[in-house]
Amino acid sequence: MKQKTHSGMKKRVKVKKSGNMMMKKSCKNHLLSNKSKSQKKADSKGMAINKANVKKIRKMLPNS
């Protein structure tokens, strides 16, 4: 039987050409007036997913 892609994970994770997985950082939706410009700029780049979790995520995204 064909394995299905986990639709929630598909929306949260982007796989780069190099194979790295990137995820959006938290704390970017509200209370932005209290945060510094540098903090907001650093959050916009996203973050690499921890190597301990990559194996689990690859199972959820079989076609990536």
N, C-alpha and C positions, 0 to 999 in steps of 0.2 A: 504494500500500500504506500502511496506517495505521502511524504511528510509535508505538513502544511507549515507555512511561515506564521510566526506569532505576530499578529497584527499590531499589538501594543508596542512590542520591541521594534518593529519596523518603523514606527513613527518616532521613536526616541533616539535611535542609533543611526549614524551615518558611517559607512565604510569608505575610507579613502582609497585611492589607487594603490598606495603603498601597502595596504592591508590593515592599517591602523584603524581602530574604531574610535569615533568621537561621539560625545554626548553633551547636551546642553548643560551648563552649570545651573545650579539653583540660585535663588534670591534675585531674580531679574524681573519679577512680575509687579511688585508693588513696593511702596516706601522708598522709591528711587531718589527722592529729594534729600534723604538723609545720607546717601552713599556718595563717596567721592567720585570724581570723574575718572580717575585711574582705576578704581575698583569696578566701575561699570564697563569700562573699556576692556579690562582683563576678562571679565565674565563673558563678553560677547564672542570671544574666540572659541569657547567650549573647552572641553577637557578630554584627555585620553582616558579610555577605560582601563581599569586596573587589570593586570595580566591574570590575576587569580579568577576574574569573572569572564574572561574572554571565551573560555571553553564552553561555559554555560550559554553564553549569548550566541555563539556559533551554532549550537544545537537548535536554538530558536529561530535562527536565520539560515536555513540550509542552502539557500540559493545565493549567498553572498560570498 
